[in-house]
Amino acid sequence: MKNKNIKFSKYLRRNSTDAEKYLWKYLRGRQIEGFKFRRQHPIGKYTVDFINLERKLIIEADGGQHLENEKDKFRDKWLEEQGYQVLRFWDNEIFTNIEGLLEFLREKLLTPSP
């Protein structure tokens, strides 16, 4: 199963959505207060879009297919039970409000969860 997850993660990295590519330009290279992010990272049977392992912070870039998606709710609940915080941003928000989104992420990263 682990090998399958790694192959799937690599596939997703090669086939990122436009919103994921755009957001990754701002997350890679420790650009936000020196915090390292990984993209398309496997956790259990899931693959998350972006993650900061130090703060256990997951970022998901969502298109319309995620609106009221029950699988996403179940997935997020499982990830939260593992100690992760899941943040979801709509693709249009990534493109139209990147500065606001990045400021929100800075605050989240600098204020660790209890």
N, C-alpha and C positions, 0 to 999 in steps of 0.2 A: 504493500500500500504506500509506503514512504517513497519508493522509487516512482510510483505513478504520480504522486503529488508533486514531486520535484519536476518531472517532465511536464506536467500540466502548468506549473508555475512558469517554467521557461517558455512554454507556448504563449501564455498570457503576456509575458514581458515583450515577446516579439510582436504581439498583436494587440498592443495597448490601444484603448480608445483615444480620441483626440483630447478629451478632457483629462485622462490619466497622463498623457504625454505632457500636456501643458502644466498640470500641477507638479509633475515630477521635476520639471525645470526649477521649481522653487524649493522642493524638498531635498533634492540630492546634494551631496557635498557639504552636509552639515551647515546649510545656509541659515537655518532658524536657530539662533542662539547656541550653535554648536551641536545640536541634537542630530543623531544619525537616524535616517529612515531607510527601510528596505522596501522594495516594491514586489508585489505578487508573491507574498511570503506565505508558505503553508503553515497552518496551525490545526492540528488534528486532521479531520477530513475536509477542512475548508482552506481556501486560499484568500487572503485579504489583499486589498489593493495596495495599501501602504501601512507600515507599522514602525513605531519607535519602541523597541524592546525595553529600553531603560524605563520608560514611563508606562509601558504596556498600553500604548495609545494606538488605536487602529483608525485609519481614515479610509472611507469608502467614497468613490466617485460614482454617483448614480445617475443613470438615464431614466427615461420614463418607464421602462420595464420593471423598475423597483417600486413604483407607486403601489402602496397597499399590498406588498408581496408578503404572503404568510411565511414562505421559506426564509426570507430575510429576517423576519421577526424571531423565528425559531433559532436561526443561526446566531443572531445578535445575543439572544438570551444565553445560548451555550457559551459564547465567547465571554460574556460578562461573568458567567459562573466560573470561568477559568481565571478571572481577575483582570480582564481587559476592559478598557473603555472604548466604545465604538462611536465614532462620529461619522455621520453621513452628510455629504454635500451634493446637491443637484449639479449636474453638468453645467447648466446655464449660470449657476452661482459661481462656479469656478472661473468661467470666462468673463463674467461681468463684474465680479466683486472680489478679485483675487487679493487685493490689499486688505480688505476687511477680513477675509478668510484667514490670511496669514497672521494678522494681528490676533484673531481669536485663537489660532493654534499656538502662538507665542504665549499667550496667557495660560492656556491649558498646560503647556509644557513646563512653564515656570511655577505653576501651582499644582504640585503633585496631588493625586487623590489620596485620601486617608487609607 
